[in-house]
Amino acid sequence: MRREPMKFEILTPKSARWKSFVVLLGNTLTDGLPEGTWRCGNDGSGGSRHRYAEAVMAELGGIDIDGTLAFFREHGGYCDCEILFNVDRPDLNGPLDSAGVTSAAA
């Protein structure tokens, strides 16, 4: 029996798992810190600017990490926190309804 190769997803705001990714990344960036502060991969330590996002994507599994990071950079996600500030936007999630709520399709 021949198996189809596993396909890895490029994670975008239109992905079914986007909200899970955003929640996990947000929690990772803020856990254990005073309210209103966060950690970011672009902290001057010389590490990966996306180290927390990469860890979350690896935990979720089935994600094309390099392809997803390229998408993030194309949309202003140059580091972990900028993914939340610049990529997690309604205009990338899908059209807004009359109440301003995103009606994102997977």
N, C-alpha and C positions, 0 to 999 in steps of 0.2 A: 504494500500500500504506500503510495507516494504522499508525502506531507507537503502542504503549502508552506513556504517560508513565512515566519512571523512578520507581520507588518508593524512597523513602529509609527506611532502617531506624532505629527508635529502639533504641539499643543498651542492653541490660539484661544482667544476669548469666545470663539464659536464652538469649541470642543465641549463635549458632554462633561468632561472631568475638569473643566476650567475652574469652576467655583470651589471644588475640592482642593485644587492646586493653590488657589489664592488664599483660602483659609489656612491651609498648612503652612504656606510661605509666610503669611502674616503672623501666625502663631510663632513660627521659628524666629522671626525677626524681633519679636517683642517679649517672648517668655523670659521671666525672671528679671526684667528691667523695670525701672520706675515708669509710671504712666507718662505717655507722651514722648518716650524715647524708644529707639530701636537700634538694632545692629544692622550693618550692611556689609556686603562683600567688598565694597569699595572703601574700606576703612583705613587704607594706607599701609596695611600689613604686607602687601606684596602678593597676597593670595588671589585666588580667582575672584573676579568681580561678581560672579554668579555662583559662588560656592554653596550658598544655602538653597538657591533655586535648583541647582544640579542635584543636591542631596534629596530634595523633595521629589523631583522627577524620577530619580533612581528608586525611591521608596514606592512611588506610584506604579512604576514599571510600564513597559510597552511604549515608552516615549522616545522619539528620535531627539536626543538631547542636543546634538550639534545643530540640527535643523531648527529646533525650537529656539535655541539661543540666537540663531541668525534672524529668525522672525522677531524676537524680542528687540534685538539691536536695531532692526529696520523700523521699529515703532517706538524708539526712544527708551527701551529697557536696557540701558548700558550697565546697570548693576542691579543687585537684588531689589533694593527699595524702589528703583525707577521702574521695575516691572509693575509694581503695584500702583505707582503714581502715573505712569505714562501708557502702559499697555492695557491695564484693566479699565478701559474706558467704554462708555456706552456706544460710541460710534464704531468700535471694533467688535462689540458684542452682537450687534444686529440693530434693527430699527426700533425706535422707541414708540410706544403706544401713546394715546392721547394723555395719559396720566404721567408720562415720562418714565415708564417702566420698560426695561429692555425685554423684548420678546425674542431672545436668542434661540436660534436653531442649532442643533448639535451638528 
